[in-house]
Amino acid sequence: MAKNLRKPKTGVKNPAVAALLLSFGCGVGVCILLLALAAFLLTHTGLPLSAVRPMACMAAAVGAAVSAAVLARRLRKRLLLCGLGCGAFYAVCLLAATLLENGRLDWRGSNAMLALAVMLGGLV
């Protein structure tokens, strides 16, 4: 009378790639939700516009941290390396966007701080 309780095979040929895609999607999703929340708060409250950059920095760092946490839970090994890799990936994406926008890498002020926050956010 007992049913077969084994998990069905999912058909994933490379679980590491599946974990990377899942962690990327979760990190980007959380970042988008936090950016939408920040936009809502900025439009419906009296928050100053100078709070835009810190809110975006926080959203990117939390997105990197969520991405790293999902990847580390899926792989269950080399946890710190997973966090560093996720943070470095998001930092490289940010620097590539800066390069495409300005035509050169801009390391002044908040651009360097945002890349650093994303890098360290992945380590959390």
Stockholm file with secondary structure:
# STOCKHOLM 1.0

chainA/1-124         MAKNLRKPKTGVKNPAVAALLLSFGCGVGVCILLLALAAFLLTHTGLPLSAVRPMACMAAAVGAAVSAAVLARRLRKRLLLCGLGCGAFYAVCLLAATLLENGRLDWRGSNAMLALAVMLGGLV
#=GR chainA/1-124 SS CCCCCCCCCCCCSCHHHHHHHHHHHHHHHHHHHHHHHHHHHHHHSCCCGGGHHHHHHHHHHHHHHHHHHHHHHHHCSCHHHHHHHHHHHHHHHHHHHHHHHHSSCCCSTHHHHHHHHHHHHHHC
#=GC SS_cons         CCCCCCCCCCCCSCHHHHHHHHHHHHHHHHHHHHHHHHHHHHHHSCCCGGGHHHHHHHHHHHHHHHHHHHHHHHHCSCHHHHHHHHHHHHHHHHHHHHHHHHSSCCCSTHHHHHHHHHHHHHHC
//
